[in-house]
Every structure is written in structure tokens, then in C-alpha cells.
């Protein structure tokens, strides 16, 4: 069974502290026998998808105005300012588009969509690894802890240290028991393999020629994957089509698509899209989202790398809130890998930046985590 949002590692913390979003409250289901995520959810947040020139925002309690960059998450209480000769475009949570013309000064020009509420809640630290995944084992990269749209998913794993290896790849669950051998580190689940059925939990196991197995990654997180039901898949694709019809740039449309996938717990699809986008985009917000998704699926090393890239980008922009969120993400990633000492160092830096900015919710979240991490 795939644990739902409440069971995810650090999810309440990462959903507010790392992303600070307007979102649809998600059910705390813990079984894939329950319905898939809300099929009518839109973006679950307001996003800056185009900008030129200087745009800033300020929230109640903040001590300074901060710059906005591609993919920035906008809050209902934000006070926005657009410089002379600058402009921006916001994709609102209901998948409408709002313009930010030059010299604009005011609140978020998005309609108030009733289902979209500011997510509040306690900060929870979820399960950690008892054995960190490292390069000595072929640990699973995808799909892990996710819903899927495709009946023929791309299977990916981290290469072993064993040099020239042959991997035994095994997909199993319910009436499926399929395996093959390959020297690659990814392959598409083939057409002639047993069909995957919606609503059923499946597992991927990879063993290298030296006997190192992906099963050696010990985590309390359920790493299985589940195919969406046809009706939910159709609803997701309808939202993607709607987003693609907004007339936005390709990178903006891909950003919205990744958020739609994330909103339906299609984490593998969201990660794949963001991984494709990240190298070509000078946008710390993309790496921040990747880090958050990696946290959700328990890929803590990858999360730390993404948050570090996000931190560098936010620092260069002078975005203190983004930098603090990335630092907090680094703390969570190291906490997930069992390195509490390093986690505390990053979290304390995040706390100091939140204090300087006057960001109350972020500060409360980091302090709550620091209490749980210990000295």
C-alpha cells in the first residue's frame, strides 16, 4: 500500500515550510484501496510563470520586499510591486491567468477559489532510513511511492559501484511476477509483460551481479507504485490540456503540468518533468520543487543536491525567504539520511533567516523540527 500524504516523510513540514503554498487540503488516506487524489483539484497554488524586469512581493510581518522569479509561489496576502518597464504573469490556482502590468502595486489579482485554502497544521517528522541508500546498491529512483498514469512505466535505479554489472529487474505484485536482465540502469516496462491493473500496489526490485539489492535500502516509506484509475487519469489529462491551452511559454506550461501531477500524487511524472526542465532553467524554484518531491519519495541525497542548487540561486537573487526554505529543505534531507548534526546546522541557518525576515510560519516550523532533531 502507498501511504498517503499524512504518512509521507516530513510532508506537513515540507508542504508549508518548503513550499509555503495555498493548497487544497489533502486527505490522510493510508491505503490505495481508497479513492485516488481529488480529480478536480487545479494547481493548488498561485504561480508566477512569466516575468521581465524587477518584480517584488511582501507578506504581512516581513521586514523587506523580496524579488520574484520564475515559479515563485504567491500568497493571497502578498503585496506585489512591478517596476517601471517590468511585467509579470500569474497562473492562478483555478487555472486562470492574471497579468501584472508595469508599475502595478497591489494584491494578488487572482480570483478567490473557494476550495483553495491556506494549509495550516502541525509540523511532523516522518520515517527515516535505518540504512542510507548509497552507491553500493542499485536503489530505486522511479517509480517509488507514487501513482502512475502509464501502464508501461520507465523503471530507473541508481547504478551500483560494482563496475560492469548485469541487473536483474523484478516487477511484482498481485498477479504480476515479471523479471528480466539488463546492463542499463533504466528500461521501459515492456508491452509483452503482464499488464498492470489500476488500484493495485506493485513493487520494483533490482539486484546487481554481485548480489546487492535495492531491498537493502531500509525505510519505513512504502516504495510501491499504483496505476491511476481511468476516470482519475482522464481528469488529470483534462487539467493538463486546460493548462496547455492558456497560451503560455513551454517552460510555464511544463511547470503547471508538474504541479498538476504533484497535486494528484503522480510524483514520478512530476519528478521526470522537473528533472528535464531543471538543467536548462536558471530558476531556483524548479530545484526547490524537485527537492520537495525527492523528500516525499525518500530520495534524500537527491533532495539535498536539489536544495543546495536552489539555495545558491536564491542567494544570488537576494530572495531571503527562498534561501531559508532551501536551507530548511537541506536540513530535512540530512535528517532523513540520519545525519542529525548536519541537519541541525542547516535548520539553524534557516531559523536565523526566517527571524531576520519576520516570516512567522516558517520560523515556527523550523523551531518545531529543531525540537525534534535534538541537540
Secondary structure, 3 states (H helix, E strand, C coil): CCCCHHHCCCHHHHHHHHCCCEECCCCCCCCCCCCCCCCCCCCCCEEEEEEECCEEEECCCCCCCEECCCCCEECCCCEEEECCCCEEEEECCCCCEEEECCCCEECCCCCCCCCCEECCCCCCCCCCEEECCCCCCCCEEECCCEEECCCCCEEEECCCCCCCCCEEEEEEECCEEEEEEECCCEEECCCCCCCCCECCEEEEEEECCCCCEHHHCEECCCCCEEECCHHHHHHHHHHHHHHHCCCCCHHHHHHHHHHHHHHCCCHHHHHHHHHHHHCCCCCHHHHHHHHHHHHHHCCHHHHHHHHHHHHHHHHHHCCHHHHHHHHHHHHHHHHHCCCHHHHHHHHHHHHHHHHHHCCHHHHHHHHHHHHHHCC
